[in-house]
C-alpha cells in the first residue's frame, strides 16, 4: 500500500482567504443583532476591543508558528514550552473539540438561514451540511481551497455591499447628525459585555497554523496570512457594524432574526434574499474550514503517537481521510449537545483556555529556547519578556468571569475525558 504525505499546495493569497473565510461567518451574520442590543450604537467599539484582544493572541500564534510550522500546532507549542506530554495533549484535545463544536454551531446557523428561506428541520439540515462539507474535505485541501476561495469572495462581496449601502444611506439621509456612534444603553459595561458576545466572531484566526504542513514556506507565509486576515476581518466588522447601525438603528437590529438581510432590505427592497443566500455561503464555508482544521488536529495527535495510527492515514488526494470521517461524525453528534447559544458558550470557554496556554508558551520559550530561530517576533518586549503575550493571558483569563457554572461543568468533563483517552493510549507517561 502506497504511503502518501501531506502536500504543500497553499500560497499566501489562498492562506489569507482561508483565514478570512474561517473568521467571517456565523459571527457577523448571526450575532450582530445580539451585540447591538447590548452595546447600542457603540457596537463598533465592541468589535474593535474584540479585535485588540484577538490580536494579542494572534501575535503569539504568529511567533510560535514561525518557530514550529507543524500540524497539531497547539500540542507542538505547549510541548516545547511545558516539556510534558499530557498537558499539551489536553490543550490540543480541547482545541480539537472547540473546532468541531464550532463547526456544529455554525452549521446550526446555516440551517437557520436555510430553513427561513426554504423550510426544513434545523438539525437535519445542519447534519446534511456537515456530511456534504466532509465529502468536499475528503478529496483534498486544494479542492477545498477552491470552494473556500469562491465562498469567501461571495461573502466579502455581501459585506462590502452592506458597507457601501451604509455609506450611501447615511450620507443621503445625514444620519449621524441626529445619532451618536458612542451612544450605548448600558454605558461602558454594556460595551465590554457585548465584546464577550462578539468575540465569537473572531474565533478562527488560529486555524491557519494547523494547515502549516500544506502551506508553501510556512515559517513566513503563516504569520503574514494570520495577521493580514485578522486585521482585514476587524476592519470589515467595524465598517459593517457602523453601516448596519446607521441604516437600521441598534434597537431594530436587536429585534431582527436576519439583521444584515433586513439592513439591505431597508435600502433596496427585495434584496434580503440575496443577503440570506450570501449568509449561506459564509456559514457553509466556515463549516468546511473548521472540519478541515479539526481533521488536521486529529491527524497531528495521531502522527505524534498520542492517538491510534489509523487517524494519520493519508489517501491519494493527500488527505488524512480517517481523521476527516471521524471529525465529521463527531461534529454531527455535537449538533445534539444543545442549542446554538449553548454550543457557542462551550466553544468560547475552550478557546479562552487554549489562548491562555498559547500566550504562556511564548513567554516560557523566550527563556527556555532563546536561540531558536524566530522568523517572526512578537513586538513590544521588555528585554526577552513579551508584553503582548502577558496582556493576552490577563485578558483571556478575565473573559472566564462571564461564563455560567454549567458551561464550566461541561468544559471540565471534556478535559477529564481527554485525560482518560491519553492514559488509555499512552501507558508510559512522563509526568
Buried (B, 14 or more C-beta within 10 A) or exposed (E): EEEBEBBBBBBBEBBBBBBBBBBBBBBBBBBBBBBBBBBBBBBBBBBBBBBEBBBBBBBBBBBBBBBBBBBBBBBBBBBBBBEBBBBBBBBBBBBBBBBBBBBBBBBBBBBBBBBBBEEEEBBEBBBBBBEBBBEBBBBBBBBBBEBBBBBBBBBBEBBEBBBEBBBBBBEEEEBBEEBEBEEBBBEEEBBBBBBBBBBBBBBBBBBBBBBBBBBEEBBBBBBBBBBBBBBBBBEBBBBBBBBBBBBBBBBBBBEBEBBBBBBBBBBBEEBBEBBBBBBBBBBBBBBBBBBBBBBBBBBBBBBBEBBEEEBBBBBEBBBBBBBBBBBBBBBBEBBEEBEBEBBBBBBBBBBBBBBBBBBBBBBBBBEEEEEEEBBBBBEEEEEEEBBBBBBBBEBBBEBBEBBEEEBEEBBEEBBEEBBEBBEEBBEEEEE
